[in-house]
Amino acid sequence: MILMIVVVLVIVAIITGVKFVQISALIAQSKMPHPASVVTAMKVPFSDWQPNVTAVGSMKAVRGVDVTTEVGGIVRTLGFKPGQEVAAQALLVQLNADSDIAQLHSLEATADLAVIVLKRDKAQLAVNAISQAQVDTDTADLKAKLAAAEQQRALVAKKTIRAPFAGRIGITSVNPGQYLNPGDKIATLQTFDPIYIDFTVPQTQLEAIAIGQGVAVTADGLSNQTFTGKISTIDTQFDATTRNVTVEATVDNPKQNLVPGMFARAVVTSGATQRYLTVPQTSVTYNPYGTTVFIATSAKNDKGEDVLTAQQTFITTGPTRGDQVAILSGVKEGDLLITSGQMKLKNGSPVKVDNSSAPLNDPAPTPQEH
């Protein structure tokens, strides 16, 4: 029995000793300084901001129409090549009009005869050889024959299809010898120098939009090209579902690089330039309880050495542009702002700045192809 008690006491002593060693190690470890977290940081600067409204839209021709024919007929000649620039009233298609021209000549001859008959009957009326009623009938007959000839002349003219305005003619599937029915599409004719861009603006930004404001337009596929124009029209009503209004701007397009139907971005400048404290968007943390950033401040460690520590600060943000966001309050110019790596920080955490891989901070980034 005594032996058993001795064994138990020995085991308890061993366990107690092990726990004492472990607890002592934890206490010693807790007193050791935490290693500094590696972050990127920058001094907060002021930057000039140009207020603007950014939107996406579609390019639209100033004038565009599907060229068709009013009358049917066989295509005799094509007066254009697809993609060609054509002048106003340039010949596009000539339909066969031989039978129509022959009919016109017949009607003109009939009208000429009616002129002779009327002239002769007027002479006879002067000597009372015929009645006034006969002359009236001759006059009406002449007018009818002249009208018939004029109608036939208009039909012949419709067999010659001309460009209603100057522009670029598109692809056609019409060939000489092909029969065209009334209303058949020949090709699309469009004018796009200048060219329109249509885009929508929300109701909340309507005050920033006015006719005559400058617009800068860019489009995918046209790298490093910015086209300028001005707002020409603001629609008279909002969309009842989206509460957006359509805005139309006229854009200079001298080389006709912008084509109707293209997707494009429009930036409308509005108001005077403003100055804001400007930081990368990666430096800002949005929480349910508020928006915060971390500022790196100098402090003394236990050994009296100067170190940087992170201090969390609540801020108020303003507008954004590209990779940047404006800060309205909470920081001041020159503060050392932590721009990345802040997710692992808390108040008082020691930090080490390494800007070898700083986050993007471009006010107007462009898509990069990889």
Protein Blocks (a to p, Z undefined) as FASTA:
>chain_A
ZZmmmmmmmmmmmmmmmmmmmmmmmmmmmmpccddddddddddddddddddddddddddd
fbdcddddfbgcddfbdcbdehiacdehiafbdcdfklmmmmmmmmmmmmmmmmmmmmmm
mmmmmnopacfklmmmmmmmmmmmmmmmmmmmmmmmmmpccdfbgcdddddfbdehiacd
ehiafbdcddfbdcdddddddfklmmmpcehiacddddehiahiacddddfbdcfbdcfk
lopacdddddddfkomacghiacdddddedjddddddddfklpccdfkbccddddddddd
fkopacdddddddddddddehjbccdfbhpaehiacdfbhklmgcehiacdddfklccdd
dfbdcdddZZ
